[in-house]
Amino acid sequence: MKPGNNYTGYNEHMANGGGDKKNISRHILPAAANLMGLCFVIFSMLKAYQFAERTLLDELTAGTMLLFLASSLFSYGSIRAKNGGERCEKIADLFFLAGLTCMTLISVFFVLDIIK
């Protein structure tokens, strides 16, 4: 694209150096925060309906909340870092993917009532 084109993301792309840097931290931070809130709702529901005494789902949900919290913190650190933010971004991405995996497992366990 040439500088004079009306391509919506062109100016933003060029302002970020025009490279192939993905900068996914700006997407991980709000998603991880929202999913941490969803985990809190699930955790509260498990406690309210007394599933916590019968299953390990509340412990798994609490662990998943911690994964999303770590992802949020590293993502924020990546955004704020002047240099070396790529490492924080990779760590945030790993925590985020681990949290998504755990949340998927929790959903499957909850629906199928696998964990006793």
C-alpha atoms as one frame of an Amber mdcrd trajectory, in Angstrom:
protein
   0.000   0.000   0.000   1.211   3.465  -0.794   1.185   6.233   1.850  -1.670
   8.114   0.153  -4.169   5.250   0.238  -7.192   5.255   2.533  -6.383   1.872
   4.019  -7.808   1.964   7.562  -4.963   0.265   9.404  -2.129   1.628   7.296
  -1.313   4.668   9.445  -1.437   2.607  12.613   0.720  -0.070  10.991   3.318
   2.491   9.981   3.214   4.184  13.382   4.215   0.850  14.928   7.309   0.700
  12.761   5.744  -1.003   9.772   7.293  -4.335  10.708   5.682  -7.702  11.231
   5.532  -7.328  15.026   2.152  -8.713  16.020   1.741  -6.942  19.371  -0.853
  -9.401  20.615  -0.614  -8.133  24.191  -3.215  -5.499  23.408  -5.614  -8.328
  22.611  -4.569 -10.709  25.387  -5.065  -8.192  28.203  -8.821  -7.543  27.792
  -9.571 -11.151  26.816  -7.707 -12.571  29.829  -9.390 -10.089  32.161 -12.834
 -11.014  30.837 -12.138 -14.740  31.053 -10.853 -14.317  34.604 -14.196 -12.692
  35.430 -16.033 -15.589  33.813 -13.984 -18.016  35.912 -15.002 -16.057  38.997
 -18.663 -16.433  38.019 -18.188 -20.185  37.520 -16.346 -20.416  40.841 -19.160
 -18.561  42.617 -21.759 -20.794  40.976 -19.911 -23.921  42.088 -19.844 -22.610
  45.652 -23.495 -21.490  45.613 -24.805 -24.829  44.354 -22.498 -26.805  46.687
 -20.629 -28.547  43.882 -17.394 -27.550  45.629 -17.778 -30.229  48.286 -18.378
 -32.994  45.737 -15.890 -32.137  42.962 -12.474 -30.687  42.271 -13.905 -28.180
  39.801 -13.594 -25.245  42.210  -9.857 -25.907  42.639  -9.400 -26.175  38.876
 -11.369 -22.975  38.349  -9.277 -21.140  40.947  -6.118 -22.329  39.183  -7.493
 -21.144  35.863  -8.219 -17.724  37.369  -4.570 -17.536  38.435  -3.443 -18.427
  34.902  -5.549 -15.625  33.443  -4.303 -13.243  36.136  -0.692 -14.079  35.249
  -1.510 -13.627  31.572  -3.028 -10.220  32.286  -0.029  -9.102  34.336   2.547
 -10.205  31.763   0.485  -8.706  28.954   0.318  -5.387  30.792   4.059  -5.584
  31.433   4.651  -6.180  27.740   2.597  -3.127  26.792   4.377  -0.901  29.323
   7.919  -2.150  28.623  10.182   0.130  26.630  12.553  -2.688  25.634  12.196
  -6.417  25.945   8.417  -6.519  25.892   8.481  -9.452  23.468   9.508 -11.870
  26.211   6.639 -10.750  28.472   4.304 -11.046  25.503   5.360 -14.653  24.855
   4.913 -15.526  28.529   1.484 -13.851  28.551   0.539 -15.835  25.463   1.593
 -19.117  27.094  -0.377 -18.372  30.268  -3.371 -17.364  28.160  -3.287 -20.590
  26.134  -2.900 -22.638  29.328  -5.906 -20.822  30.804  -7.994 -21.486  27.698
  -7.044 -25.157  27.828  -7.977 -25.410  31.505 -11.246 -23.577  30.924 -12.119
 -26.001  28.128 -11.353 -28.954  30.402 -13.443 -27.463  33.200 -16.355 -27.043
  30.803 -16.084 -30.647  29.624 -15.759 -31.936  33.197 -18.717 -29.845  34.326
 -20.987 -30.926  31.475 -20.056 -34.605  31.669 -19.747 -34.639  35.474 -16.437
 -36.526  35.180 -14.626 -35.260  38.285 -15.971 -36.616  41.539
